[in-house]
Amino acid sequence: MAHRGPPRTPKDPGPAARAPSTEAPPPPRSPRSRPLLLLLLLLAARGAEGRFPEPGRLGPRARLTRSQPSPLAGRALPGGGQDRQERDVEPGDPGPAPGPGEDGAPAAGQGRWVRAAPVTGAASPAQVSLTSSSFVLKGDATHNQAMVHWTGENSSVILILTKYYHADTEKVLESSLWRSSDFGTTYTKLVLQPGFTTIIDSFYISPANKKKIIFMSSSLGGGEQTMFLSVDEATTFQKQFIPFTLETLIFHPRDEDKLLAYTKDSKLYVSCDLGKKWMLLHEQVTKDHVFWAESGVDADPDLVHLEAHDPAGGFRYLTGHIFNCSGKRLTSPFTHPIDQRSLVVQDDYVFFKATSANQTKYYVSYRRNDSVLMKLPKYALPKDLQIISTDENQVFVAVQEWYQTDTYHLYQSDPQGVSYSLVLEDVRSSRQAEEGVVVDILEVQGVKGVFLANQKVNGKVVTLITYNKGRDWSHLRPPSVDVNGKPTDCRPPGCHLHLHLLWADNPYVSGTVHTKDTAPGLIMGAGNLGSQLVEYKEEMYITSDCGNTWRQVFEEEHHILYLDHGGVIVAVKDSSIPLKVLRFSTDEGVTWSTYNFTDTSVFVDGLLSEPGEETLVITIFGHISYRSDWELVKVDFRPSFPRTCSEDDYSSWDLVDLQGDGCLMGRRRSFRKRKATSWCINGRNFTSALTSQVCPCRDSDFLCDYGFERSPSEDKCFANFWFNPLSPPDNCVLGQTYTNSLGYRKAVSNVCEGGVDLARSPAPLQCPLSPPRGLHIDLLGEAAVAVRPGQDILLEVRQEQGDVLTTKYQVDLGDGFKAMYMNLTLTGKVIRHCYENPGIYRVSVRAENVVGHDEAVLFVQVNSPLQALYLEVAPVIGINQEVNLTAVLLPLNPNLTVFYWWIGHSLQPLLSLNNSVTMRFADTGDVRVTVQAACGKSVLQDSKVIRVLDGLQAVPLQFSRNLDTYNPNTPEWREDVGLVVTWLLAKETGIPEELLVTVVKPGLPTLADLYVLLPPSRPTRKRSITGDKRLAAIQQVLSAQKISFLLRAGVRVLVALREVDTGSPRLGRSGSYWAVAVLLAAGLLSVVAFVLYKFKRKRPDRTVYAQMHDAKEQEMTSPVSQGVQSALQGPEFIDDDLGNAAPVSRGNHSGVVLSIDSREMHSYLVS
């Protein structure tokens, strides 16, 4: 039945649509609401056989959607999720009356024998007789999920597991297990443990023997799980505890007692006795990437293919031999790491991808031979690759190239799956929540070589069909009349038929085209007529001759089932209102009859028939109201067909393409179908294929070979610019032969004979002796190019082209080891080595034979992992003052460590190989400095904040020589010494400790800088020279040798002023001109003193002042003493409170600046 994905927001539902909300998805044109997702898992399909859906195509499963009553049904209920709280039903609302029937008894209508009501042109009602019966699963009204399984062909047993799944807790809170043994007429509720409530999460059925079933039960507390085993189609059960928490079970496809168990903690167990005993196969296994052996391909039928995490890093492709669960042996068919979630085992092929050096490569193994690179066109540069089909010894892949976003190109391979040629461009794709990426291409079942694809060009989606595996594509031919017999007025080339294939952007359209192996040529799907596919049109169309002619059968989407090899088609309207009518056709959709399958209308959730769909019994799942129990309606078509068909009951039809060509894939094929006037059963042994006649080969039987593309204008294959068809292949070895391609190859499954041979090749040529080309050195494993001292490494040498038998390989590992090898790349031998000492080693390999040479170089970093990083900076600095940022690193690893510096809020780091950089800061404030040190795989980080101040004063300090003896040159030691010096100076001078910062410099001799900070400013009427007074006090106690501390017993360290020429800048902005400033200040003071002494008077209108001055006036700084300052300024400007002084500050300079107006100076001198 139709597959329906999770609800998605419609793109443009039309004027009747509501805005999306979290409570209910927006309805399309019809008022639909899909609140509860009811899963109908047909476990007889691929999932139950232990195989996962293949990438690029959906697994064969179906879904049920428990529909809510719509406004048309009498009342509106907001939609919402999968648990009862999300239903948003008013408390106390009784809802509609419960459905008919009692627990354990059929509902009304059981045993009804009703003749179908014919529609126009339908078969005679006298010939159509159906029976139906209803059954209500009493007590399951709250259950929002259902797993339904018809145990197998030739069986009348149906199992139904209903459960209440709570989405918030992700647990099953209630469950019921029902069993029918009469094709669904009646059901019995099973009790697995009498006297105990058993919650069944799921069940699994062996594909080799469908009587063997495993039911999984878990407690509400999330504790241990229990298995219930049945070997008689759930008639009796055997309880079995398991030592792990199960995620999923995978039965062996051929051995009914063997199964794999994947656990919640990513472990993989194997059992050979139906779960009684378990053996751990491997840990850290990737979910959904575990595969049993393929019959006829793997030598060991019990082999397990798996993808698992490698303890050394990355992921590995492994194969496990289980030896009948008595032991295990794991091997790695591919020596390199592979990408996570990339392993796919499908038919004759194994696929995976591996990424190294930012380059992703795709590999394939054909019939378990060595894995080789998949040869796509050279400049395809794929971002993603999806496997579409592996049928008939040929691979179809969809490749998303570097410039594509929502489309893929379709490629076809040679038999080995190695070389690929383009067959269709720009196939539409979508990323689905459950299936991942889905490429919108569908392989038509029943007729080999036929595919449907939705191509997206310039924003328009159109549906195409091919009858020869992609060699030629055509638009679907539109029908001439609609469902009402009126002309469609749809004529090519501007109008065609378009179908929703694997999905639809409209969340209320299933988007699945219905085709079956048992009904060749029969295709039915939803779509529209026009120039492009319209997402919100869901008209139903059908073809019975494999796409040649189409008919519109319904105006709205329907659930579809094919019965008896397509002899009966059942359709139930996909509606949000309750129904009691189904439609069916016995002449491949030409005419349709209606049938009331129940007396009371029900909301239809889905349809189910026996696996294989050759029988004539179906089950309709639904519910009468939103709160009612599940109701199952069995409809039996067998009374309408009293006998088995004979040869006279069939007519034949020939398979032709849209151009009328009957030679498709090299043969003419005829099929048979039952006549519309014959009321008989095809039966299980019916074969639709009638005749097959081989055709002579023609141009249309040949595809373009690898390296060639077809020209649309000339219908010929031309070589790509990057491909030289005359050059020998890369694997051509001296002594072997090769043939050049003429640009064509016949499709693998094409069986034409004689006629035209475009793929004919010239006489075989001898492989020449060629020089080595494309030499590479790789460091295997996760080591990249950085390793630790003493670590074993594996070096692999690869050669892409050239002779390998006569080539010598000279290897130099850079630490004195040199060797000569023969056949190094042919044997795949790896070189094992170990570097003992840190450093950078140049590894080189030179490959040489008599016709040429090639060389490859690899630099290997050998370093110890970083242990500690400490960022050492001055906590305070002045504006535009040069400051060193130093990263102290252990171990240092010189020339091997890269430092990343982030300054402030910048996102762009500065890079350096030196552990120290010099910076200047032009603005005041706090600046965060962060450094990262990266060495190989080891990365450390540290961060500090620097305060940038204006008017910062600095005093250079030095220590007695005995301190150098005990200096360990560590950041912590320097910080402690600085704190001691700061505390001693604050104690002796009375300056607040928070205004002093002592920074000890790295290295020897031990030096330091004392930074004097400005106190917080406060209003004052007096000008102050507090900064100079603090400096004077500091200089005084240092000169008096009052600052010293006891380093250790008997060792006292003295702190003193450092000479200016050996220290760092003294003042924030002008410290570099300290000596010059002293001389200028002394000269100016001499002039002033001379003037005052000469005239011995002081004019009252002249004032000499000391202040902080801006940059436009003459300036100089002077480290004058307290006595000189007092004499110059006068006692009225002296503030005796040393600690609370607030100096006047203007501009960006600190210190005492003497300034005399030039005109006043001239007056003094003249007078």
Buried (B, 14 or more C-beta within 10 A) or exposed (E): BBBBBEBBEBEEBEEEBEEBEEBBBBBBBBBBBBBBBBBBBBBBBBBBBBBBBBBBBBBEBBBBBBBBBBEEBEEBBBBBBBBBEBBBBEEEEEBBEBBBBEEEEBBBBBEBEBBBEBEEEBBEEEBBBBBBBBBBBBBBBBBBBBBBBBBBEEBBBBBBBBBBBBBEEEBBBBBBBBBBBEBBBBBEBBEBEEEEEBBBBBBBBBBBBBBBBBBBBBEEEEEEBBBBBBBEBBEEBEEBEBEBBBBBBBBBBBBBBBBBBBBEEBBBBBBBEBBEEBBBBBEBBBBBBBBBBBEEBBEEBBBBBBBBBBEEEBBBBBBBBBEEBEEBEBEEBBBBBBBBBBBBBBBBBBBBBBBBEEEBBBBBBBBBEEBBEBBBBEEBEBBBBBBBBBBBBBBBBBBBBEEBEEBBBBBBBBBBBBBBBBBBBBBBBBEBEEBBBBBBBBBBBBBBBBBBBBBBEEEEBBBBBBBBBBBBBBBBBBBEEBBEEEEBEBEEEEBBBBBBBBBBBBBBBBBBBBBBEBBBBBBBBBBBBBEBBBBBBBBBBBBBBBBBEBBBBBEBBBBBBBBBBBBBBBBBBBBBBBBBEBBBBBBBBBBBBBBBBBEBBBBBBBBBBBBBBBBBBBBBBBBBBBBBBBBBBBBBBBEBBEEEBEEEBBEEBEBBBBEEBBBBBBBBBBBBBBBBEBBBBBBEEBEBEBEEEEBEBBEBBBBBBBBBBBEEEEEEBBBBEEBEBEEBEBEBBBEEEBEBBBBBBBBBBBBBEEEBBBBEEEEEBEBEBBBBBEBBBBBBBEBBBBBBEEEEBBBBBBBBBBBBEBBBBBBBBBBEEEEEBEBBBEEEEBBEBEBEEBBEBEBBBBBBBEBBBBEBEBEBBBBBBBEEBBBBBBEBBBBBBBBBBBBBBEBEBEEBBEBBBBBEEEEEBBEBEEBEBEBEBEEBEEBEBBBBBBBBBBBBBBEBEBBBBBBBBBBBBBBBEBBEEEBEEBBEBBBEBBBBBBBBBBEBBEBEEEBBBBBBBBEEEBBBBBBBBBBEEEEEEEBBBBBBBBBBBBBBBBEEEBBBBEBEEEEEBBBBBBEBEEBBBBBBBBBBBBEEBBEBBEEBBEEBEEEEEEEEEEEEEEEBBBBBBEEEEEBBBBBBBBEBBBEBBEEEBBBEEBBEBBBBBEBBBBBBBBBBBEEBBEEBEEE
